[in-house]
Amino acid sequence: MDKLREEELDRVILNPKFNSDELRARMEKPVNVEYLSEASSGERSRMIHITEMGVLATKEYILNPRDPISVGTGNDNTIVLSDLSVGDLKCEIMVHNGILAAKSNDHEKKVVLKRNKKSTYLMNELIEIRSLDEILLGKTTIRIRIL
């Protein structure tokens, strides 16, 4: 099946209606592609799209949550916020037992998780994050979309 797919891709890319044999001879064939089997596709980690909406700017990130994603104003964070009212390490987003989750690292200033017009405070405990959830950090809102 993969061999037929590869041959079809070669045929489409080389375009049989192309007239110049000289140019066609110089064209490189596409590189070999390995297709994921059904069994291995479930093992791939999911990517997440994070939109940071601050007072001054909107930034977008596409990240792999296999490593914890730290959010705060410190330069060692994955997402560095420009809102100075937010602490150095405000919250973390990570995968725990196959579930995307978040927790707050700041005990003084509250971090709010907003889902479907309902809000809850993030504490030191992990809370599951779903697609289109928002995390409110001071004047900054972070919208998460699971890809």
HELIX and SHEET records of a PDB file:
HELIX    1   1 ASP A    2  LEU A   14  1                                  13    
HELIX    2   2 ASP A   21  ARG A   26  1                                   6    
HELIX    3   3 GLU A   38  SER A   41  1                                   4    
SHEET    1   A 6 THR A  58  LEU A  63  0                                        
SHEET    2   A 6 ILE A  48  MET A  53 -1                                        
SHEET    3   A 6 THR A 140  ILE A 146 -1                                        
SHEET    4   A 6 ASP A 133  LEU A 137 -1                                        
SHEET    5   A 6 VAL A 111  ARG A 115 -1                                        
SHEET    6   A 6 LYS A 118  LEU A 122 -1                                        
SHEET    1   B 5 ILE A  79  VAL A  80  0                                        
SHEET    2   B 5 ILE A  69  GLY A  72  1                                        
SHEET    3   B 5 CYS A  91  HIS A  96 -1                                        
SHEET    4   B 5 ILE A  99  SER A 104 -1                                        
SHEET    5   B 5 ILE A 127  GLU A 128 -1                                        
END                                                                             
